[in-house]
Amino acid sequence: MEKIITEAILKSKIFTKQEISAIGLDVGNFSVKVTELRSSTNKFILKGIGFSPINQNDPQGVVSAIQNAARDAKVSTKKVNASIFPSGVIVRYLLLPTMTSEELKKAMNFEVERYAPFSRDDVVSDFQILKEDPIKKNMKILLVAAKKEFVEARVKLIENAGFEPQLITIDSLVLKNSFELNYPEKRDVTVGLLNIGSKLTNINIVRDTASYFMRDVQIGGDNISSLLKEKLGVSTEEAEKIKCEFKLSDQETFKIIEPVLGNLLNEIYLSFDYYESEFGLVVDEVFLSGGTAEFGWLREFLKENLGREIRILEPTKNLIIDSNLSSQKVTELSNSLAISIGLALETFN
């Protein structure tokens, strides 16, 4: 699926045969992750990874973090692939009569005007055909639209940091890139991808290289920490420590964070239920990524309540690790690299 991009980026999104490196820039709420990949005979080499926390007290904290993470990764180019936050982004799954490509483009313009709560001139959009049914003569379509000002704001941020944006997309879309590269044997299996960050959880249900359901939920690890801090009257640092060391057998603490876990579980249930009712298939397995996915107690909780195998997505599993990269650094950051690796892979799609 093509990316949500402005005209300015579209004009520069032309790669020559010599352009064999790609940079994924993942700007989160509290940190920036940077990944450089290089293609080599149908394989991908992990050339560099970088991480930098964002100084929340510095107005230029995000810009500085981008520069620091890029420096940490020792990137070889200023051209980057990035994503925007889900605010101002609309994702819709549509069922339309079978039509030609030209008819579909016109229909999508109408659908954008129908669903976007702002002027068509203020929107950039793209779509993908998920499934065509020749018997019922209809097609299922994924439509993604973003408010142009949010895209342009991200472009400006990247340029202020001294880099050149090649494409702008959304996290939920690129999450499947990391999965497909590392788990090609799962192509015929329906998989739920959950990228659980500090403030957001990206949900993507994929099968046969297509995304059949995708949404972002405003729930993450920070919600758990904030609740612990409030209810126990402890510092932010102490709340983080309690979260990291928590065990499901600790009923007292579980009762405190249960509302957050319940809300997250409900959103996952709703997402899986939509897919299963719409497509008549069951979500077979679940893969977790993101910083919050590191907690064993969370995996245990999800396994008990979802009744499915819960696995950690290993975004570097099928990558060739450059000899200059520290294996310890790759291991420590691996859970947080699914989005930045997915962004870098967009160059080669």
PALO-547724 format. One record per residue (C-alpha): x, y, z; residue in three letters. Coordinates in steps of 0.001 Angstrom, whole numbers, padded with zeros to 6 digits, always signed. Layout:
REM residues N
XYZALA...
***
This chain:
REM residues 349
+000000+000000+000000MET+001345+003433-000849GLU+002020+005906+001890LYS+000178+008901+003223ILE+002360+011621+001774ILE+002299+015256+000788THR+003026+016324-002796GLU+006412+017636-001744ALA+007450+014240-000436ILE+005911+012420-003379LEU+008202+014302-005769LYS+011288+013173-003849SER+010143+009575-003374LYS+012156+008238-006309ILE+015007+005900-005445PHE+017884+005145-007787THR+019569+001767-008048LYS+022419+003172-005953GLN+020010+004038-003099GLU+020398+000827-001134ILE+020196+002167+002421SER+017056+003217+004256ALA+016499+004972+007572ILE+013455+004408+009782GLY+012770+007257+012217LEU+010369+006383+015045ASP+009464+009450+017113VAL+007561+008350+020210GLY+006189+010246+023178ASN+009257+009762+025342PHE+012020+008560+023040SER+013298+008406+019461VAL+014453+005218+017757LYS+016454+005185+014506VAL+017262+002162+012354THR+019374+001913+009200GLU+018897-001063+006882LEU+020835-001951+003764ARG+019603-004373+001111SER+021872-007171-000105SER+020732-010003-002428THR+017203-010273-001035ASN+018509-009950+002509LYS+018612-006944+004793PHE+021595-005874+006845ILE+021040-004012+010102LEU+023704-001319+009761LYS+022834+000861+012716GLY+020413+001458+015558ILE+020083+004536+017715GLY+018082+005523+020767PHE+017588+008790+022606SER+015148+009825+025341PRO+013237+013075+024779ILE+013882+015869+027266ASN+010311+016866+028111GLN+011489+020163+029660ASN+013249+021344+026506ASP+011135+023003+023745PRO+013647+021581+021267GLN+013709+018211+023030GLY+012293+016213+020110VAL+014645+017788+017570VAL+017631+017114+019835SER+016504+013522+020426ALA+016241+012891+016662ILE+019757+014233+016168GLN+021130+012233+019118ASN+019478+008978+018018ALA+020736+009442+014449ALA+024217+010120+015772ARG+023990+007017+017953ASP+023018+004961+014888ALA+025820+006509+012799LYS+023422+006912+009870VAL+024936+007216+006406SER+022201+009372+004832THR+019944+012269+005762LYS+016933+010731+003994LYS+014459+009151+006423VAL+011083+007421+006532ASN+008847+008517+009412ALA+005316+008291+010775SER+002783+010630+012356ILE+000749+010309+015529PHE-002767+008894+015029PRO-004515+012142+015942SER-005961+013511+012724GLY-005759+010091+011021VAL-008861+008207+009869ILE-008895+004483+009046VAL-012003+002955+007475ARG-012843-000491+006100TYR-015363-000251+003262LEU-017475-002725+001295LEU-018093-001461-002243LEU-019383-002917-005526PRO-016694-004209-007881THR-015483-001377-010129MET-012613-000302-012348THR-009486+001422-011040SER-010651+004821-012265GLU-014090+004353-010752GLU-012513+003289-007474LEU-010317+006403-007312LYS-013379+008602-007760LYS-015283+006588-005168ALA-012442+007026-002677MET-012571+010800-003094ASN-016248+010629-002195PHE-015572+008369+000806GLU-012869+010721+002113VAL-015328+013616+001981GLU-017885+011422+003700ARG-015719+010333+006624TYR-013221+013167+007108ALA-014540+015875+009456PRO-012542+018506+007561PHE-012239+019901+004042SER-011060+017550+001264ARG-008327+020060+000423ASP-006937+019594+003935ASP-006582+015824+003594VAL-004058+013394+002124VAL-005329+009848+001619SER-004626+006406+000187ASP-006438+003070-000113PHE-005818-000644-000599GLN-008042-003421-001962ILE-008126-006149+000690LEU-010378-008675-000985LYS-012449-009009-004151GLU-015436-011357-004320ASP-016291-012190-007975PRO-019465-014031-006940ILE-020941-011266-004790LYS-019310-008678-007078LYS-017962-006555-004252ASN-014636-005557-002750MET-013361-004784+000720LYS-011257-001612+000836ILE-008901-000143+003435LEU-009022+003664+003357LEU-006538+005811+005289VAL-006749+009595+005410ALA-004720+012120+007388ALA-005097+015815+008023LYS-002507+017547+005892LYS-001365+019900+008658GLU-000267+016936+010815PHE+001756+015505+007946VAL+003332+018877+007222GLU+004119+019397+010918ALA+006010+016106+010966ARG+007877+017072+007799VAL+008897+020393+009371LYS+010087+018676+012554LEU+012279+016292+010574ILE+013705+019106+008464GLU+014439+021172+011589ASN+016500+018244+012839ALA+018531+018387+009616GLY+017000+015424+007794PHE+015030+014923+004586GLU+011710+013026+004852PRO+011248+010489+002045GLN+007792+009316+003083LEU+005327+009781+005907ILE+003016+006964+006998THR+001431+005588+010197ILE+002793+003097+012732ASP+000013+000536+012364SER+000754+000104+008660LEU+004495-000472+008975VAL+004161-002830+011936LEU+003265-005617+009513LYS+006502-005007+007551ASN+008570-006122+010544SER+006331-009131+011056PHE+006307-010289+007418GLU+010081-010051+007075LEU+010758-012130+010152ASN+007899-014631+010017TYR+007293-015595+006349PRO+006080-019029+007496GLU+003024-017315+009070LYS+001640-016062+005763ARG-001376-018391+005839ASP-002089-017713+009509VAL-004174-014853+010888THR-002009-012933+013340VAL-002845-010103+015716GLY+000025-007627+016062LEU+000013-005512+019222LEU+002626-002793+019532ASN+002238-001522+023101ILE+004071+001710+023759GLY+003995+004268+026545SER+000750+005997+025518LYS-000557+004054+022509LEU-001260+000511+021439THR-001184-000195+017694ASN-003433-003096+016695ILE-003035-004711+013289ASN-004603-007986+012131ILE-002744-009425+009148VAL-003046-012396+006816ARG-001500-013096+003401ASP+000574-009863+003549THR-002604-007753+003882ALA-003847-005722+006827SER-007474-006656+007515TYR-008013-004530+010591PHE-006009-001683+012009MET-006531+000825+014778ARG-004699+002790+017451ASP-005866+002700+021061VAL-005009+005445+023549GLN-003765+002973+026169ILE-000165+002152+027030GLY+002343+001487+029768GLY+002192+005087+030974ASP-001457+004591+031995ASN-000372+001808+034333ILE+002439+003891+035841SER+000183+006919+036359SER-002433+004811+038137LEU+000177+003269+040434LEU+001608+006693+041191LYS-001835+008123+042005GLU-003224+005242+044059LYS-000039+004420+045983LEU+001165+008007+046404GLY+004646+007239+045113VAL+007047+009010+042752SER+007138+008411+039010THR+010367+006454+039398GLU+008903+004252+042126GLU+005751+003616+040077ALA+007907+002494+037138GLU+009858+000173+039426LYS+006651-001369+040809ILE+005354-001875+037245LYS+008565-003584+036172CYS+008717-005897+039197GLU+004969-006636+039364PHE+003693-010232+039381LYS+000104-011270+038657LEU+000012-013056+042004SER+000192-009650+043725ASP-003575-009170+044007GLN-003355-005816+045763GLU-001395-004203+042946THR-003436-006020+040312PHE-006639-004445+041649LYS-005076-001007+041145ILE-004085-001541+037505ILE-006996-003817+036598GLU-009065-000956+035038PRO-006263-000213+032543VAL-005715-003870+031709LEU-009463-004370+031388GLY-009783-001451+028962ASN-006862-002723+026872LEU-008287-006231+026816LEU-011706-004917+025775ASN-010200-002995+022830GLU-008354-006117+021707ILE-011546-008180+022027TYR-013471-005672+019907LEU-010772-005681+017230SER-010559-009465+017031PHE-014339-009789+017053ASP-014660-007381+014120TYR-012203-009363+012021TYR-013731-012710+012905GLU-017292-011565+012155SER-016364-009743+008930GLU-014057-012318+007376PHE-015153-015577+008995GLY-011635-016394+010210LEU-010163-016596+013706VAL-007097-014701+014956VAL-004763-017649+015535ASP-001768-016053+017240GLU-000732-012785+018850VAL+002662-011095+018569PHE+003690-008305+020951LEU+006179-005503+020415SER+006927-002125+021982GLY+008570-001242+025286GLY+005620-002396+027414THR+005723-005827+025748ALA+008858-006593+027780GLU+006800-007319+030899PHE+006307-011054+031344GLY+003255-010477+033553TRP+001494-008667+030697LEU+002092-011557+028310ARG+000786-013936+030965GLU-002316-011776+031489PHE-003079-011591+027764LEU-002528-015319+027273LYS-004926-016180+030097GLU-007637-013826+028870ASN-007300-014123+025088LEU-006856-017889+025100GLY-004200-017651+022387ARG-000470-018108+022143GLU+001289-014816+022941ILE+004719-014367+021392ARG+007225-011530+021365ILE+007810-010162+017875LEU+011533-010308+017114GLU+012044-007525+014527PRO+015731-008405+014006THR+015196-012187+013714LYS+015839-012420+009940ASN+018200-009462+009661LEU+021928-009808+009122ILE+023553-007901+011979ILE+026473-005751+010866ASP+029727-006841+012518SER+030262-003306+013852ASN+027020-003404+015849LEU+027039-004432+019495SER+024961-007614+019917SER+024151-006475+023460GLN+022756-003195+022145LYS+020629-005001+019555VAL+019241-007336+022225THR+018470-004482+024642GLU+016631-002376+022045LEU+015042-005155+019980SER+011538-004933+021485ASN+011390-001213+020685SER+012569-001452+017054LEU+009511-002961+015318ALA+008270+000430+014087ILE+011628+001916+013039SER+012554-001294+011186ILE+009098-001366+009573GLY+009578+002231+008459LEU+012974+001491+006921ALA+011514-001503+005066LEU+008989+000761+003330GLU+011805+001913+001043THR+012171-001595-000375PHE+008456-002447-000721ASN
***
